[in-house]
């Protein structure tokens, strides 16, 4: 039973990853923030569609897609914060 759940969780993760990549590529022609918007929409739609294909309910698929979206936003915020901290550390070490 545990293996059954792990396979579907892995499928949703792969759906979010592939959806994010495709969304970022599709959004690239839009100036300034197209790649980011495409990335966020791709992650959401990828996780949502994979959950629907694996015959989960719409509410479960929606919750999974929202979780994938929040995870992507959190990861980007943490990476940005770490980048700012590293830049500040370099400037402090130069003084």
Secondary structure, DSSP 8 states (H G I E B T S, - for coil): -HHHHHHHHHHHHHHHHHHHHHHHHHHTTSTTTHHHHHHHHHHHHHHHHHHHHTT--HHHHHHHHHHHHHHHHHHHHHHHHHHHHHHHHHHHHH-
